[in-house]
Amino acid sequence: MAKQPTAKGKTTPPAPASPFNPPVDPQAVEKKRRMILLIAGLAALALSLTIYLLRFDRVVGLVVDDAWYVMLAKALATGQGYTLINSPTPGIRPFYAPGWPALLAIFYKLAPNFPDNIWVFKTVSMVAMLGAGYVAFRYFNQERDVPTYVAFALALAMTIYPALVFLATSTVMSECVFTLTQLAAIWVIERGVRTNRVNPVWRFAALGGVFASYGFLTRPAGLGLLAGTVLYLLKEKLFKQAIIFAAVAVLLVGPWTLYSRKYAPTPEQRAEQGANIVQPYTTQFWQRIAGQPLSGTITAGEVPARIWKNLSEIGRYDFGGLVLYPLYRPLEPAEPMRIGEEGRVISLFFAALALVGFISVIRERMTLAEFVTPLSLGISCLWGWEQYRLLLPLVPFLLFYVVMGVRFLAQLYQKLYEEPRPRAILLPMLIVSWFVVLTCLIGNIQFINRKYDPVPEYRLRWESAYNENEAFIKYIGENVPKEEIITTQNPALVHLYTGHKTVASDDPVSQWETWNKLGVRYMARTSPVPLPKPDASENKYRLAYRTNGILGLRLLDLGLPSSRTPWGK
């Protein structure tokens, strides 16, 4: 055993072995460490599963997009192709990428009865989140050299992050699978770079290309992952790996890109369906709120203001929600949450801390994550939409940079001492990372308490809103003739429940002539929140049905196309 240096630079022989100072067996120490880690991992798995199962519900389609995903999965599973089977005109293809619906289609084929199969789809998201937690731990611990229990805390915080848990258990959205795919791609590529030139690392580049390509086919935001990986491999002078990665991406993404351009919905088809699923992303980009034509459009000169607004939103609110979730985010969508000036300052502090951590990491070594994160943030800030939801797949990396910011401050503090004190750096990292785990746990407990509140009026409105929408749509299916075409805010969900052909009701004035040509007679006003009172335009038509719940959902009989008055006149 080597002699140990003293504080003055002298050496002293190691203490002899004794009952009070037994010899250290490295293999025994490592075995004990692995056993502790295994037990901790099983405990984390049990905790995560408990949270997911307690938060699990049967809600689908209230976000609207997830109803489209399920309907497209049904179309693929039943051999009707990647088409909008709800449309009166057959063969209309969506602009949505097919990665998530294609995965759901596999399970739709195994469990074809809607809505009884919703639990299967949500299980896919839950398993994806558990897998993402495992990948995050391995990545941070092995590829980023983060101390074991800090990496463990980062992985656990991401796995039980309340917003991601909500998407997995209360929707059928794609974010959870995309989070796993992005993490897996970054882990695989980084591992290949670290292995480097010794082993045949082309396998890592090819596998990373598969993950990154599927990520892009799941969410267009995956473009940051594709571009960032190529730039990173070129920066590392791994030209062969860059070529292999790019070739795999072109092979997997290219066919969809060509197909979607060739079979893009025509102007007539877009006018018929009316929903944002048939709007190209280039059109949605210029809308003030993406996917909402009535919000108006912006000009090129307004893009910098949009970027600044989104950055400000991320700094003043979203980083606070990242670290202190229960204080910044509502328990469920549409629930009001007011953040005071102090809260905005605290959120900006965490944003600055993450920026410091990001810069400190770059000064040491710029890895793939340092390419992907800013590219993904850039794509997000260009988009006219709430930033928080767009940032969720980046949660593990943003938390990592916050912890690295803490490490940097601890290193500055350590410089006050002449001799190294590793614990002075590790301890703050442990405190902050496990504090985030605690806030995530509190957020989930609050949600679960509300979900199972003994007083029904105090329970979550998300589930009661779904129950009211479901009962309303079932009434339509039982009372409206099957040949009637229905216009509604949620075309996919109405079609899944009733089998009726449906079109979107977002813009009645501009779509009126199209509805007349199609013979649309009924308007189903669905909504996850209480509808406003009927205005003058709506009051002109016969109210065929209204729910008794707090949402006040309504079915309007617009009359025969040949005799009715145009909307708004």
GUFI-853438 format. One record per residue (C-alpha): z, x, y; residue in three letters. Coordinates in steps of 0.1 Angstrom, whole numbers, padded with zeros to 4 digits, always signed. Example, Ala and Ser with C-alpha at 12.3 -4.5 7.8 and 13.67 -1.06 7.14 Angstrom:
BEGIN
+0078+0123-0045ala+0071+0137-0011ser
END
This chain:
BEGIN
+0000+0000+0000met-0009+0014+0034ala+0018+0023+0059lys+0024-0002+0086gln+0021+0008+0123pro+0052+0003+0145thr+0051-0010+0181ala+0051+0026+0193lys+0022+0036+0171gly+0043+0054+0145lys+0042+0046+0108thr+0069+0037+0084thr+0066+0035+0046pro+0065+0000+0032pro+0098-0014+0020ala+0103-0009-0018pro+0099-0039-0040ala+0132-0057-0046ser+0144-0093-0054pro+0145-0099-0017phe+0111-0083-0011asn+0090-0090-0042pro+0055-0074-0045pro+0027-0096-0032val+0000-0107-0057asp-0032-0115-0037pro-0045-0136-0065gln-0014-0157-0067ala-0014-0161-0029val-0050-0173-0030glu-0044-0196-0059lys-0014-0211-0041lys-0035-0215-0009arg-0063-0233-0028arg-0038-0256-0045met-0022-0266-0012ile-0057-0272+0002leu-0067-0293-0028leu-0036-0314-0024ile-0042-0318+0014ala-0078-0327+0007gly-0068-0354-0018leu-0043-0368+0007ala-0069-0368+0034ala-0093-0386+0011leu-0067-0412+0002ala-0059-0417+0039leu-0095-0420+0049ser-0103-0445+0021leu-0073-0466+0030thr-0084-0468+0066ile-0120-0477+0056tyr-0110-0503+0031leu-0084-0519+0055leu-0110-0520+0083arg-0139-0533+0060phe-0153-0566+0070asp-0184-0587+0061arg-0200-0586+0096val-0236-0578+0099val-0262-0583+0127gly-0240-0587+0157leu-0254-0554+0171val-0288-0569+0164val-0303-0536+0154asp-0285-0535+0121asp-0300-0569+0112ala-0334-0554+0117trp-0325-0525+0094tyr-0314-0549+0067val-0345-0571+0071met-0368-0541+0069leu-0349-0529+0038ala-0356-0563+0023lys-0393-0560+0031ala-0395-0527+0014leu-0374-0537-0016ala-0395-0569-0022thr-0428-0551-0020gly-0439-0565+0014gln-0443-0531+0030gly-0427-0518+0061tyr-0434-0549+0081thr-0416-0575+0102leu-0415-0603+0076ile-0399-0626+0101asn-0430-0627+0123ser-0453-0657+0122pro-0483-0633+0120thr-0480-0611+0089pro-0484-0574+0089gly-0468-0565+0122ile-0452-0531+0119arg-0421-0519+0138pro-0417-0488+0159phe-0383-0481+0143tyr-0383-0450+0121ala-0381-0458+0083pro-0354-0434+0071gly-0324-0457+0072trp-0342-0489+0060pro-0358-0469+0032ala-0324-0458+0020leu-0310-0493+0022leu-0340-0506+0003ala-0329-0487-0028ile-0296-0506-0028phe-0313-0539-0017tyr-0333-0537-0049lys-0302-0532-0069leu-0283-0560-0051ala-0309-0584-0037pro-0287-0613-0027asn-0280-0615+0010phe-0254-0616+0025pro-0235-0608-0007asp-0250-0573-0007asn-0236-0563+0027ile-0207-0545+0011trp-0231-0523-0008val-0248-0512+0024phe-0215-0505+0042lys-0204-0485+0012thr-0233-0462+0018val-0221-0455+0053ser-0185-0450+0042met-0195-0425+0015val-0217-0408+0041ala-0187-0404+0064met-0165-0390+0036leu-0193-0366+0028gly-0196-0356+0064ala-0159-0347+0065gly-0163-0324+0035tyr-0194-0307+0050val-0177-0304+0084ala-0148-0286+0068phe-0169-0262+0048arg-0191-0255+0079tyr-0163-0248+0103phe-0142-0228+0079asn-0169-0208+0062gln-0198-0205+0087glu-0178-0206+0120arg-0147-0187+0107asp-0123-0214+0121val-0088-0211+0106pro-0084-0232+0075thr-0061-0259+0088tyr-0078-0261+0122val-0111-0267+0104ala-0094-0292+0081phe-0081-0311+0112ala-0115-0311+0128leu-0131-0325+0097ala-0104-0352+0092leu-0106-0363+0129ala-0143-0368+0126met-0140-0387+0093thr-0115-0412+0107ile-0128-0412+0142tyr-0124-0449+0151pro-0158-0455+0166ala-0176-0440+0135leu-0153-0460+0112val-0163-0491+0131phe-0200-0484+0127leu-0194-0479+0089ala-0173-0509+0083thr-0183-0535+0109ser-0220-0529+0112thr-0249-0516+0091val-0260-0490+0117met-0276-0456+0109ser-0252-0433+0129glu-0229-0425+0099cys-0258-0413+0076val-0274-0395+0105phe-0241-0377+0112thr-0240-0365+0076leu-0276-0355+0076thr-0273-0335+0109gln-0242-0317+0097leu-0257-0309+0064ala-0289-0295+0080ala-0269-0273+0104ile-0246-0261+0076trp-0274-0252+0052val-0295-0234+0079ile-0265-0215+0091glu-0255-0205+0056arg-0291-0192+0051gly-0289-0171+0082val-0256-0156+0073arg-0269-0149+0038thr-0299-0133+0054asn-0324-0108+0039arg-0303-0103+0007val-0309-0134-0012asn-0341-0156-0012pro-0330-0176+0019val-0363-0196+0019trp-0344-0221-0001arg-0320-0227+0027phe-0348-0231+0052ala-0366-0256+0030ala-0335-0276+0022leu-0325-0276+0059gly-0360-0288+0067gly-0355-0318+0043val-0322-0327+0059phe-0335-0323+0095ala-0367-0343+0087ser-0347-0372+0073tyr-0324-0371+0103gly-0354-0375+0126phe-0368-0403+0104leu-0334-0420+0108thr-0329-0415+0145arg-0354-0401+0170pro-0325-0382+0185ala-0330-0359+0155gly-0358-0343+0176leu-0331-0320+0190gly-0322-0308+0155leu-0358-0301+0146leu-0366-0282+0178ala-0332-0264+0179gly-0336-0251+0144thr-0370-0236+0150val-0358-0220+0182leu-0327-0206+0165tyr-0346-0191+0136leu-0370-0175+0160leu-0341-0161+0180lys-0327-0146+0148glu-0361-0131+0141lys-0363-0150+0108leu-0400-0158+0112phe-0407-0167+0075lys-0378-0191+0075gln-0390-0206+0107ala-0424-0212+0093ile-0410-0226+0060ile-0387-0250+0080phe-0415-0261+0103ala-0439-0266+0073ala-0414-0288+0055val-0408-0308+0087ala-0445-0313+0093val-0450-0323+0057leu-0422-0349+0058leu-0424-0361+0094val-0461-0358+0100gly-0473-0387+0078pro-0449-0411+0095trp-0460-0399+0130thr-0497-0405+0121leu-0490-0438+0104tyr-0469-0452+0132ser-0497-0443+0157arg-0525-0457+0136lys-0507-0490+0129tyr-0488-0494+0161ala-0484-0531+0171pro-0512-0543+0193thr-0504-0559+0227pro-0509-0593+0211glu-0484-0585+0183gln-0459-0571+0208arg-0462-0603+0229ala-0457-0624+0198glu-0425-0608+0185gln-0411-0599+0219gly-0382-0578+0206ala-0376-0541+0214asn-0384-0533+0177ile-0421-0536+0187val-0417-0517+0220gln-0428-0480+0219pro-0401-0455+0229tyr-0423-0445+0259thr-0420-0481+0272thr-0383-0482+0266gln-0378-0449+0283phe-0389-0463+0317trp-0368-0494+0313gln-0336-0493+0334arg-0318-0503+0302ile-0337-0493+0272ala-0348-0522+0251gly-0342-0548+0279gln-0374-0555+0298pro-0357-0578+0322leu-0335-0550+0335ser-0365-0536+0353gly-0381-0502+0353thr-0375-0468+0370ile-0399-0443+0384thr-0402-0406+0377ala-0383-0400+0409gly-0353-0419+0396glu-0350-0398+0364val-0328-0371+0380pro-0304-0399+0392ala-0303-0413+0357arg-0295-0379+0342ile-0267-0374+0368trp-0253-0409+0361lys-0252-0403+0324asn-0236-0368+0328leu-0210-0383+0351ser-0203-0411+0325glu-0199-0385+0297ile-0176-0364+0318gly-0154-0391+0334arg-0150-0414+0304tyr-0165-0402+0271asp-0146-0369+0267phe-0114-0388+0274gly-0124-0411+0246gly-0132-0381+0224leu-0097-0367+0225val-0075-0397+0235leu-0094-0425+0218tyr-0068-0454+0221pro-0065-0448+0259leu-0102-0448+0267tyr-0120-0471+0243arg-0115-0508+0236pro-0106-0519+0201leu-0139-0538+0197glu-0171-0543+0216pro-0172-0564+0247ala-0134-0560+0252glu-0127-0548+0288pro-0112-0514+0293met-0103-0502+0328arg-0099-0464+0333ile-0081-0454+0365gly-0086-0423+0386glu-0061-0403+0367glu-0079-0412+0334gly-0112-0400+0349arg-0096-0367+0360val-0081-0361+0325ile-0115-0369+0309ser-0132-0344+0332leu-0105-0318+0322phe-0114-0322+0285phe-0151-0320+0294ala-0145-0287+0313ala-0124-0274+0284leu-0153-0281+0260ala-0177-0264+0284leu-0154-0233+0285val-0153-0234+0247gly-0190-0237+0245phe-0196-0207+0268ile-0169-0186+0250ser-0187-0193+0217val-0220-0183+0231ile-0206-0150+0244arg-0196-0142+0208glu-0227-0154+0190arg-0251-0183+0196met-0255-0203+0164thr-0276-0233+0155leu-0250-0257+0168ala-0253-0242+0202glu-0290-0250+0202phe-0287-0285+0188val-0258-0297+0209thr-0273-0292+0244pro-0307-0304+0232leu-0293-0336+0218ser-0272-0341+0249leu-0303-0336+0270gly-0322-0362+0250ile-0292-0386+0254ser-0289-0381+0292cys-0326-0389+0296leu-0321-0423+0280trp-0312-0455+0298gly-0283-0465+0276trp-0245-0463+0272glu-0240-0426+0264gln-0209-0429+0242tyr-0226-0444+0212arg-0254-0419+0215leu-0229-0390+0214leu-0211-0401+0182leu-0231-0379+0158pro-0220-0349+0179leu-0183-0357+0176val-0175-0328+0152pro-0192-0303+0175phe-0178-0316+0208leu-0143-0315+0192leu-0149-0280+0180phe-0158-0269+0216tyr-0126-0285+0229val-0106-0265+0204val-0126-0233+0213met-0118-0239+0249gly-0081-0240+0240val-0086-0208+0220arg-0101-0191+0251phe-0072-0201+0273leu-0048-0188+0246ala-0066-0155+0245gln-0063-0152+0283leu-0026-0159+0280tyr-0023-0133+0253gln-0036-0106+0276lys-0001-0107+0293leu+0013-0090+0262tyr+0006-0054+0251glu+0004-0060+0214glu-0017-0087+0196pro+0000-0120+0188arg-0023-0140+0165pro+0000-0170+0164arg-0002-0173+0202ala-0039-0182+0196ile-0036-0201+0163leu-0007-0224+0173leu-0024-0241+0203pro-0056-0246+0183met-0035-0263+0155leu-0016-0284+0180ile-0047-0297+0198val-0068-0303+0166ser-0040-0322+0149trp-0032-0341+0180phe-0068-0355+0179val-0062-0365+0143val-0030-0383+0155leu-0049-0402+0183thr-0076-0412+0158cys-0050-0424+0134leu-0033-0445+0162ile-0066-0460+0171gly-0072-0471+0135asn-0037-0485+0132ile-0041-0506+0163gln-0074-0520+0150phe-0059-0528+0116ile-0028-0544+0131asn-0051-0567+0152arg-0073-0574+0123lys-0044-0587+0102tyr-0023-0602+0130asp-0003-0632+0116pro-0014-0653+0146val-0051-0661+0142pro-0057-0664+0180glu-0047-0627+0184tyr-0070-0613+0157arg-0102-0595+0163leu-0129-0615+0180arg-0156-0595+0162trp-0150-0613+0129glu-0145-0647+0144ser-0177-0642+0164ala-0196-0634+0133tyr-0181-0664+0115asn-0193-0687+0143glu-0228-0671+0143asn-0230-0674+0106glu-0220-0711+0105ala-0245-0718+0133phe-0274-0701+0116ile-0266-0718+0083lys-0267-0751+0101tyr-0302-0742+0113ile-0313-0733+0078gly-0300-0767+0065glu-0313-0789+0093asn-0344-0774+0108val-0376-0778+0088pro-0387-0746+0072lys-0422-0747+0088glu-0407-0746+0123glu-0407-0712+0141ile-0375-0704+0159ile-0371-0682+0190thr-0337-0665+0192thr-0318-0635+0205gln-0313-0623+0169asn-0346-0629+0150pro-0338-0607+0120ala-0304-0622+0113leu-0317-0658+0116val-0346-0650+0093his-0323-0633+0067leu-0301-0664+0065tyr-0327-0692+0068thr-0361-0678+0058gly-0376-0692+0091his-0402-0673+0109lys-0386-0661+0142thr-0395-0644+0174val-0373-0629+0202ala-0361-0651+0231ser-0354-0623+0256asp-0380-0634+0282asp-0389-0671+0280pro-0410-0671+0312val-0435-0644+0301ser-0435-0655+0265gln-0439-0692+0271trp-0477-0693+0266glu-0473-0672+0234thr-0447-0697+0221trp-0471-0726+0228asn-0498-0709+0208lys-0475-0702+0179leu-0460-0737+0180gly-0424-0725+0186val-0402-0756+0191arg-0366-0745+0187tyr-0345-0720+0205met-0314-0707+0188ala-0290-0692+0213arg-0269-0667+0192thr-0245-0642+0208ser-0215-0620+0199pro-0198-0631+0232val-0193-0665+0248pro-0226-0678+0262leu-0227-0688+0299pro-0230-0724+0308lys-0266-0738+0306pro-0286-0732+0337asp-0312-0755+0352ala-0340-0741+0331ser-0321-0748+0298glu-0308-0782+0309asn-0344-0796+0309lys-0345-0795+0271tyr-0326-0815+0245arg-0295-0800+0230leu-0299-0804+0193ala-0266-0787+0183tyr-0237-0769+0198arg-0209-0750+0180thr-0173-0760+0187asn-0161-0723+0188gly-0154-0702+0219ile-0190-0687+0218leu-0206-0721+0224gly-0238-0713+0205leu-0266-0737+0211arg-0298-0750+0194leu-0324-0763+0218leu-0353-0786+0210asp-0380-0774+0234leu-0402-0804+0224gly-0439-0804+0213leu-0459-0775+0229pro-0485-0800+0241ser-0460-0820+0262ser-0432-0798+0273arg-0425-0783+0308thr-0427-0745+0310pro-0394-0726+0312trp-0381-0721+0347gly-0404-0747+0363lys
END
